[in-house]
Amino acid sequence: MLCAAALCIALTAPVVTSGSSARVTGTLEERKLPMKFSWVACQPNCRGWISAVGIVTAETPKEFDEFARERQLRGATVVLDSSGGSVNDAMALGRRWRNYGIMTTVGSSVDPRNGDRAEVASHAYCESMCVFLLLSGKTRYVPDGARVRVHQIWMGDRADDARAASYTAQDMMIVERDIGRLAKYTFDMGGTGDLLSLALSVPPWEDLHELSRDELRLTNLVTTDAVAEVLPPRDTAPVAAVADLNAKPVQDRFVSEAVAVEDKALPAPKATKTAEAHPTGGLAATAPVQPQR
């Protein structure tokens, strides 16, 4: 979940195969690329949502500003499928989202075909700093089937063999500094100390910790169990006009795996740790550098 000094670990996620009449966006390769934003139109009678797929880099906040410039995004929903990214830039992006009153969820947008309406498949990943982007939503919903996973801050260029690497006092200062920044952000966004505690207990040589439904509530990452509060229902118009459909969530804009995916998703490959930003927040395009997560 966490990153140090704006360095974050990009983690792999399972591939979701295509259905016969729709294609799930956000493949394994896309999750390893810099985050891209796209507007998913929900035609004909409801508002759409923002699809955010990939890792956060130093350029991501600026790219979101450009994406938002020609759109009315206040109160919109962001659907996340991400392996994390730069800690400082993710926090900057999250603060932008909170200022827009954006709502957040986890999922993969399904391209409409043959006249079908756009849908969201619940089988998606939100890992590392993506968890803090999820936290930035004014309203937050995590569907069954989504995987929200956290882990510890570490130096990104040494995460593959963390116990054998050496560290300087400067390295430790960077980590401590960014833990402090992240803690302030967490409380500003309405999260709890349990989120930091759970993440900081998972070293880089262990598998990421997947948050249970109880832990999603404990950390305040989930604020509603009603999908209708963050996404328009399938058969009615605006979200504002929708009654509470909590009793039948899979009939809303989220679709079950059987509908969205022709085959079962492949098992998750072992996470890979890839540094992607300098301690100052700049992008390292070629080689791993310092702390990340």
QUIDA-V943578 format. One line per field, one symbol per residue. phi: phi as a letter, one per 30 degrees, with the letter a starting at -180 (. if undefined). burial: b if it has 24 or more other ideal C-beta (glycine too) atoms within 12 Angstrom, else e. Layout:
BEGIN
phi->???
burial->???
END
This chain:
BEGIN
phi->.cbchicbcccdbddcddddbabddidedddccedccbccdcccbbddbccbbjcdbdddedddedddecbccdidccccbbcjkdddddddddddddddidcbaclcdcddbhidcdbbdddabbbhdeeddeddddbbbbddjdccbbaddadddbddbddcdcbcddedddddddddddddeedddjdcddddddddccdddcddcddddddddedidccbcceddbbdddcbddedccddcedbdddcddcdddddbdcddddddddccbdbadedjddcdcbdbcdaa
burial->bbbbbbbbbbbbbbbbeebeebbbbbbbebbbbbbbbbbbebeeebbbbbbbbbbbbbbbbebbeebbeeeebebbbbbbbbbbbbbbbbbbbbbbbbebebbbbbbbbbbbeeeebbbbbbbbbbbbbbbbbbbbbbbbbbbbbbbbbbbbbbbbbbbeebeeeeeeeebeebbebbbebbbebbeebebeebbbebbbebebeeebbbbeeebbeebbbbbbbbbbbbbbbbeeeebeebeebeeebbebbbbebebbbeeebeebeebbbbbbbbbebebbeeebbbbbb
END
